Amino acid sequence: MSNKPVFTVVDNFLSEQLLKELIDSFDSLIWSKNYSQKGLRKSIVFHNKNYLSNVKNNPILKDVKDFIFSEEKLSFYFKILNTKGANFSIKKIQSIKEKIDINSTEKGLSNSILDKFLAKYVRNIFYKSLTIKKISRYLRRKLLGDKYRITFSINSTNGSYSEAPHIDIRNKIIVGLVYLDDVSTNNSSNITFWQSKVSKLKYDKNLYIKDGNLIKIEDIFPKRNRLVIFKNDEYAIHSAKGNLSGERRFIYFSVVASRDL
C-alpha cells in the first residue's frame, strides 16, 4: 500500500540557547485556553492578541518563530521529507521559499474580523467539496499567483488531553511539532501516525476520521528538543494524547498555501 503518511523525527532541533530561553519564559506568559476533543490546551497563537502582548515582554517568541521559518530551515524540512518519499519538486520548494510571508498567518488566526468571517463562513464550507476546492485553487493561482503564510503557536496540554485520529486542514503543506520536555513512556504521551485500509477516507466536518479501518504506523514519544515533521496530505492521519501525570509542552507550526479558498 502506498497511502502512508510521510513523516520524520529530528532530535536536538533548536539551539540550546533558544530552547532554554523559551522554557524560562513560560512562567511569565499569558495563555489563551481552548478545549480539544478531550482535555485542555493552552496556547499562544501567532498573530493574535495574546501573542502580540506576550512578544513585547518575551521577544524569544519571535526569535524562535524566525529560526523555524528561516530559509535554511525551510530548505531542510523539504529536503528531509523528500528522503522519506514526499516528492516535493525543486520548483515547488523554490516557489515557497521565495513567496512565503513569515509575518503573516492563516485567515481566521489573525486579528482581522474579515479574515475570521471568511474562514468560518466561506472557506470552511468550501473545503467540504474536493471539486470546488480544486477549481478554486486553480483559478486563484492562475489569477493571483502562489502565496504562502505560516502558522505558529506555543502550547501546553493537560493530562486528559487527547485528539482522535484526524487529518489537518488541507491548505497546510507541511506541519511540525517541537517537544519541549522529556516524558516517561509510562505516561503514554505521544503522537501516533495511522494508515487507512480503505482508498476513500471518510471524515467529519472537523476532519476526524469516521471509520475505524486504520492501521497504526508508529507511536512517537516526546523528547526534549525533538522535532516531528510531516507532509500534510490526505494520508497524514495522526492522533495525540497528553501526559497522564502533567503537562505536554510543544511548538506547533506549519506552512500554509493561502491561495486555497
N, C-alpha and C positions, 0 to 999 in steps of 0.2 A: 504494500500500500504506500502511496506517495503523499497522502494528505496528512502529513505530520507537521506539528509546529516547528519552526526554526528558531532556536534559542541557544544561548551560550552563557557561561559564567566566567567572570574575570575577578580575581581577588586582588586586594591592595590597589583599588582603583583610584581613589582620591589621594592627594598628597597627605602625609600625616599631619602637617600643619593645618591644612584646610579642614580635615576631619576633626581635629582636636578643637579648633576654634568654633566650629559649628556645634559640636556636642556641648562645649562650655557655655554656649549662648542659650541653651534650651530653657533654663530656669527663668530667663528674662523675656521669653517670647510670649506673645498674646495669641491664643489659639482660637480658631473657629471650630465648633463642634458640629458634626453631622453623623447620621446613623447609616450604616451599610445594611446589607441584607440581614445581618445579625451583628449586634455589638456596636461599640462606639469608635468613631475615627475622628481624631483631632487633626486639623490641617492648617497650613499656611500656604495659600494658593496664589501664585503669580498670575495675574497682576491685579488682584482685587484689594479691597480696603485694608484687610489685616496684613497683607504682605507689604503694602506701601507704608503703613505705620510701623511695622516691625523693622523694615530695612533701614529706616532712619537711624535707629539705635543699634542695629545689628547689620552692618554692611557686609558681614560674612555671607549673608544670604545671597546677595548679588554676586559676590566673588565665586561662590560655589556654582551658581547658575552659569556664569560666564565661562567657568572652567569646563562644565559639562557640555556646553554648546560651542566651544572653541572649534575653529576649523580643523585643528589637529584631531580632536576627539570625534568630530563628525566623520572624518575620513576613517578613523579607527573602527567605529561602530559598523559601518557598511562593509569594510574590509573583513572584519572578523565574522560577521553574519554570512557573508558570501562564502567563506570557507566551510560553512555549515549547510550551504545549499540555498541561500536566499535569492541569488541570481539578480541582484541589483545591477543594472547596466552602468557603465562608466558615464554615459550621457546623463542618466538619471541622477547619479551621485553628484556630478558636477553642477547640474541644474539646482539641486537642493542647496549645495554649499554657496552658490552664487546668489540665490534668491531668498534664502531664509532670513527672516527678521527675528532675531533672538530677543528683541524688546517688545514683541507683540505676541499675544496669546490667542487661543481659540475663541471664536464668538461664543458668548454666554459665560465666559470666565472673567471677562474684563468688567469694568465699572459701567460700561455703556448700556443704557436701558434699551436702545435699539438693538444692540447685539444680543442681549438676553431674550428679547421678544422674538427675533428672527430664529434663534437657536431653538427655542421652545415650541413655537407655533408654526414654523416653516420647515427648517432643516430636519428636525427630528421626525416629522411626519413623512417627508420625502424619503428619508433613509429606509423606510419600510418597503419601498419598491426598488428592487435592484435595477430594473429597466430605466425608471426615471432617474435614478442616481447616475447611471452610466451616460445617459443622454445629457444630463445637466453638467456632469464633469467634462464631457467632450466639448460642449458649447462654451462653457466658461473658459476652458483652456484655449480654445480657438480664438475667442473674442478678447480675453483678458490676459492670457498667458498664465504660466505657473506662478504660484505664490505659496510660501511656506512660513509657518509660525511655530511656536513651541507651547508646550505645557510644562509646568514645573511646580512642584509642591514639596513641602516638608510635612511628614505625617507621623502620627503616633496612634496606635490602636490598643484597646484594652484586651483582657484575656478572653472575653466572649466573642471577639470579632471573628467573622468569617464571611467569605464570599464563595458561593457555589460556582461550579464550572460555568464560564461565560466567555464571550469574546468582547474586545474593546471596540469602541465606536470606530467605524471603518475608515475615517479620514486620517487616522493616525497611521504613520508609515512604520516607525519603529517605536518601541516602548522600553523604558529601562527603569529598574529599581536598584537603589543602592542602600544596603542594610547598614545600620549604624552601630549595632551591638551583636556580640556573641550570644547565643542562646543554647541551652541544653536540648539535645534531641528528644529528651524525655518530655519536654514541654510542647513538642509537636507543632512548633511554629514553622510554616513553610509556604512556598508557592509550588503548586503542582501543575504540570502540563499534561494535557489529555489529547487523545486521538479519537476521532469519531469512527464508528464502524459503518456508518451509512454515508452515502455520497452526497445527500442533500441534508444539510444541517437545519434543525428546527430550533428556534429560539423565540423568547417572548419579547415584548416591547422594550425591556431593559437589557436585552441581549443575553439573558441567562438561558442556558441550554434546556430545552423542554423534554427531550427524550434521554433515556439512560444508556444509550448504546455507545458508551465511551470506554476506551482502554487507557489506563494510567501509563504515561510515558516515563515521568520522573518526578520525584519529590526533591526540591532544592531547599536546604535549610539555611536560614540567615547566618551570616558570619560578619563580624566587624569589617567594614570597608569592602564588602562583596557586591559587585555589580551583576545583576541578572538582566540580560537584554534580549529582546525577541523581535522578529519581524511580525508586524501586525497585519494579518490577513485572515481569511475565513477559517484557516486551520489553527489559529493561535488560541486554542481553548485552554484556559487556565483557571485555577481556583486558589484561594488563600485562606489561612486561618491564623489567629493571633497566638501569642504566648499564653499558655494556661496560667502561668504564675505572675504575669505582669505585662509591661508594655512591649510593643513591637515598633521600633522607630526606623523610618526609612525615608529616602528621597524617591519621588516618582517623577518621571519626565517622559516627554515624547516629542517627536517631530510630526507636525500636522500639515496636511495639504489643505490650505484654506480656500482653494478654489472648488472643493467639494461642497455642494449645497447641503 
